[in-house]
Every structure is written in structure tokens, then in C-alpha cells.
């Protein structure tokens, strides 16, 4: 894990103890580093940044609850943030900048008991490598049901719901879309076509772009940067409908640097912090109503979205139950 000290535009190696603000980031590494750098330049506050998957952060916060080492959890899917809120691991805080956010950000804050704010929204789907598909003379997948076809055996890459917020959102989406028993029947069939379950939900972007996997299931914003560099990727909004996630942000309960944590939290909700300046980096729908987002991002709004139940599937008990069933019936099942 890289640990970075970012201050006034200068990046160098550092130890956690030297940093003024400790941030755990669960989104794209370039996005994490650019936001920490921008904040440091604008405020002069030093930032110690570590990039970890949402499941890893959740586990770390639980392990360190008596003596937290992190101040802010920035990015990653909403479910683990809500679970951390339910377990009393987060700080109650309502920023004055919430008045500028879309309703879905405010809704997440309310459902979390004022502990988790939404900072972006991303849509679940899958992408495939166009060149590989043509080479193998296969028909492009358009629906969830296509991914279990025999011709895609060993071609599908996805993430592990126990370690990845993306993986858990996929699991929760299919349960809501199909009903639980049917969803697990589908997942057992899909398991026969999966080549690997990655720890993080961001790995599919490069795997599909490089042709290591034909199909990758993840949030579609992961694939969009590859389109800007003409990678042979096509993205798919599943025909049956799909889920989405609100990228979240929270302050750790017992944060050692609470004042600076609140400053970062306030700043991260501004239009300036959320405006997408580099079109080749990870992109998503910003929560601030006046932040700029390119047309390729807005096009994802055409997706047929389910009515995602944040309260139910964001609870620790439901997450634990579903992951245990997934481990038992899918991960440990024969292929």
C-alpha cells in the first residue's frame, strides 16, 4: 500500500505519525491522490493518504475502534459506510455545503443518521473487449442473462463481495432485481463462467482493456476513461435493469484531527472539488448540482435503475447474511 504525504503540491514518502490529516480512500488511486493534492494546495493542510478497498477499510475501522488512526474515509460504495455507521464507527456531522447537493446525497445522509454523505453516483453494469469478441465470433452480451451462457465460460471477471463494495453491490442488486433464491441460482450459474474474483472492484477496467478477461462486471465509470484512449471496450447497461451506488464520505469517530477532517469534508462537497478536470481519469456523477460532468458520464443516466433499498442492504446484519450465503453457495461451489 502506498502512503503519500501531500502538501502544497509536493509529494513525498511519509509515516502516518507525521501527517496532519489521515485519509483512507476507496476509489480510483489517481482520483484519491488528485483530491488530496488539491486540498493540500488550497488549504496548506498536510495529508497522509492510503488507498484501500471498502471492505478493507471497514475491517480496519472495526479493529481500530478503540484507538482510530484514520480521520476521514473518502469514496467507495455507500453500503460499507452505512454498515460502519450502524456499528457506531463514524462521526455525526452535517456540513453547511449539503444545501448544494442533489437529493440522493441528502437522502444518504439522512438514512445514515447524519454520518455519511454522498459525493458521487455510479451505475452498475459490465464491459467487454470488442476485439476479443470479434475474434471469437461471439454475440455481444446485452443482459445479465447473457453472462451465464456456455460460450462465456472462463471469460467473466468480477469482484468478491466480502472485500469489495462493488462486489457487494452486485450481489445486493441481483437479489433485489431477481429475488434472493433466484439470484443465488443465477450466481451459481455465473460462477461457472467466472475466471477470478478480485479483491477490489476497480481491477476489471484494465483486465478487460488488456484482453485478460473478455467481460468485466463493475461500475461503468471504471471503463469510461479507457474509451478516451480508444481501448476496445464496449459498455453495457443490462437490459433487465441494474443497481447503482452512491459514492460516500464519512468522518471516523474518535478522529485525532477532527477539525481538519471537517475542513476536508466541507471542501469535498464543493463544486470546485467535484468538477472533473481530467477527462482521462475516473469519472462519476458529482453530488454537487453545479459541478461539471462530461456527456459520457451523463449518458449513464439512461440506465433502467432498480429502486435500491439503501436501509436494508446497508445494514451490517444483511450484508453479513448475504456474504455468508454467497461464500457457502457460490464461492465454495464446484465449477
N, C-alpha and C positions, 0 to 999 in steps of 0.2 A: 504494500500500500504506500503510495507516495504521500509524504507530508510536506506541505508547502507553506512558507512564510511569505505573505504578500503584503507589501507596504509601499504606498506611494509609487506604484508601478514597478517596484523592484521585487524580483522573485529569487529566493534562495532557500537552502535547506535549513530546517529548524527543528527544535524539540518542542513538544506540547507546552512545557512549562514557560517557554519564552513568549508565547503568543498572548495577545490581549483578548482575542475572541476565538473560540474553538468551534468550528462548524463541521458537522457531518453532512455530506452531500450525497444524495441518492439519484441524481440524474446524470446526464452525459458529462464525462470528465472535462471536456473543453468548456461546456456551459458552466460547470461548477467553478472552474478556475477563472473564467472571464468575469463572472459575477463577483467573486471575492476580490479580484483585482480592481474592478470598477469601484466597489465600495471603499476599498482602501485608499484609492486615489482621491475620491471625493471627500472622505472623512478623516484620513490620516490614521485610522484605526488599523492596527496590525491584525491579520487573520491567519490562523492555523487551520488548514483545510485537509480533510481526509475524505476520499470517495469510497463509499460502501453501499452495497445493495440494501434495500429497505429491510429485508429480513435480518440482515446482519446488524443493522443499526438498532432495530427493535430488541434484539437479543442483548446487545451491548448496553442499552439503556436500562434493561431489566437487571443485568448483572451489576451495574454501577449505581443503582438507585440510591444506595446509602451514601455514596460519595461520587456524584456525577463529575465526569471530566469534560463533557461536551456542553456547549451553551445553546446552540441552535441546530435543529435538524431541517435542512433545506432540500426540497424536491423529493421526488419519489411518489408512488401511488398513495392515495388517501387512506386505504384500508389499514396498513400498519400504523399510520399516525393515529387513526381513530382507536385502534387497539391499545396503543400506548396511552392515549387519553383515558380510556376506560380503566386502565390499571394504575392511574394516578402518577404517571411518569412525566407529565407535561405541565407547563405553567399556564395559568389563565392570563390572557392578555388580549385586549381589543384595541387595535391601532386606530387612530383618527383617520387613517387613509382607507379604511374599509368602506367609507362612503363613496369611493371612486371605483369599487369593484363590481363585477357582474353578480347577478343574484345567486349563481351557483357557488361563488366563493363565500358569500354571506351565509348561504344555506349550510355549507360545510362547517363554518364557524359556529353556527347555532347548534347543529347536531352534535358537535364535539364539546359542548359546554364552554364555548369561548376559548378553546385550547388549540384549534387547528384552523388555519386559513387556507383557502385555495389560491394558488398563484398561476396555474395554467390548466388547460384541459386537453386531454389527448384521447384519440379514438383507437379502439382495438380492431385488428384485422390481420391480414397476412400479406406477405410479398413473395414473389417468385422470380427466379432468374430466367429471363426471357430467352437467352441464348441456349441454356441447357434444355429448356422446354422444347425449343425448335429442333435442337439436335436429336432429341429422343422422340420427336414426333408425337408429343402428348398434347392433349387438350387442356387449355388453361383452367385452373380451378377458379370457381366463382362463388362457391358456397362452403359453409362448414362441412356439409355432407360430402363434398368432393375430396376432402383431405383424407378420408378413410378408404379411398379406392385402392385396389391392389397395385395399380401401376405406380403409386407413390410410396411403396414400401421402402423404408430406409431413407426417405427424402425429406422428411419434415423435422424441423428443429424448433423447439420451444423451450420454456424455462420451468424450473422446479418451483412449485408454489410454496414450498417450505422456506426457501431462501430468497425468492424473488417476488416483489409486489406485483410485477407484471404477470407472473405465473399464477398468483392467487387471483388476480382479476380475471384472467382467462377462465379459471375454474369456476369462480362465482358467476361470471357471465353465462357460461354454458348451463349451469344449474338453474339460473333464472330464465334462460331462453327455452330450455327443453323440459324442465322439471328434473328433480335430483336423480331419480333412478335412471331415467333415460339418458341424462347427461353422463352418468358414470358408465353406462353401457357404451355410449359414444367414445368416451375417453379410453376405455379398454380396447376398443377397435382402433382408435388413433394411435395408441401405444405401439401397435404392431408396425406402424409406419414411421415412428419417431427414431431418429438416429442418435439424438442426445438431448438431455435436459440440462440446460446451462444454469449456473448459479445466479446470473443476472439476466434481466430481460432485455438488455441492450446489445447482447452478443450477436443476435440474428442479422443485424444490419450488415456487418462485414462478412459474415458467413455466406449470406445469400449473394452479396455483391461479388465475392471472390469465387463463387460457384462451389463452395464447400458443402452447401446444402441447397437443394432446389427450392424449398419453401421454408419460410420462417414466420412463425406466429408471434406477433408482438404489437406494440402500439405503432401506428403507421407513421407518426412523426419521426420515428427512428430511420425510416427508409428515405424520407424526403431529401435529406442532404445528399444522398447518393444520386438522386435524379439531377442535381445541379452539376455533377461531374460526369453525367452521361453513363452511369452504371447501367447494365442491362436488367433493371428491376422494374417490375410492374406491381403496383399496389392494388389490393382488393378490399372493398367494403362488402363483407359477406351478405349474400342475398337474403338469408333468413333474419338478419338483424344482428346487432352487436352491442357490446358494452363499451364503456368509456371510464376514464378515471380523471379525477381532479388531482393534479399535482399539488402537493401540500407543503406547508411550512409550519413549524412549531418551535417553541422555546422549551428547553429542558427544565423540568422542575428542580430547583436547587442549583441552577446555573451560577457559576462563580462570577461571571461577568454579565450580570443581568442588565445593567444599564446599556452596555454596548450591544447586547443581544436584542434589546428593544429597538435600538437605533437601526440595526441591520434589518430587523423585521419590518419597521416602518419604511425604510428605503426600498426594500424588495417589493413593496406594494405600489410603488410609484410608476408612472408611465415611463419615465426615463429608464428605470431599472429593467422594465419588462419589454421595452421596444427592441425588436430583433434587428440588429445592425449587420450581422454577418450572415449572409444567405446560405453559406455552406455548412453552418453549424446546426445543432439540434434545434428544432422549432416546434412551437405548440401555440394554441390559442391563449393569449395573455388574459389574466383576470381583470386587469385594469382596462376600463372601457375605452380609454384614449390612447393606449399603447398600439404601435403599428405592428401588423402581421401581414405577410405576403399572401397573394391569392392562392398559392398552392396549399397553404395551411387552411385558409377559409373554405377551400373545396371539400375538405373532410367533413364539413357540416352537412353534406348531402347524405351522410350515413343514416341508416334506419336504426335508431338507438332504442335499446330497452329502457324501461323505467327502473333504473338501477336503485336497489334498496340499500342505501349507504348505512342506515342504522343497523339492519340485520347482519349484513355481510361485513360490516366494520367492527363487529363485536368479537372480542377475544375468544369467547366460547364457540361461536360459529366457525371462526377461522380454524381453531384447533380441531373441531369435529370434522370439518371437511378435509383438512390436510391429512388427518389420521386415516380417513376413509380412502383418500387418494393414495397414500402410502400402501395401504393394505390391499386395495383392489386394482390399482393401476401400476404404480412404481414397482411393486414386488410381483406383479403378474408375469407369467411367461409370455414370450413373444412368438 
